[in-house]
């Protein structure tokens, strides 16, 4: 499987003011990512670029929902 994002970690997509950071795990052949700046809270992975983008958007939406609930 070719690394569809490039060989190094990079900022990928922006969604609602947040950015994805992604690396390709060659051993497991998956893309592993997190929302920039909050890696400890929100992580996700996927086999394809399309799946990664979907997972990233869902992670941002979930994160924003958690923040909204915490704010009351």
KALINVEN-V576544 format. One line per field, one symbol per residue. phi: phi as a letter, one per 20 degrees, with the letter a starting at -180 (. if undefined). A space follows every 50 residues. Layout:
# KALINVEN-V576544
phi = ???
This chain:
# KALINVEN-V576544
phi = .effeoedfbfdddblndcedcceeffelcedbbfgncgfdccbbaecff fffffffffffffffffffffn
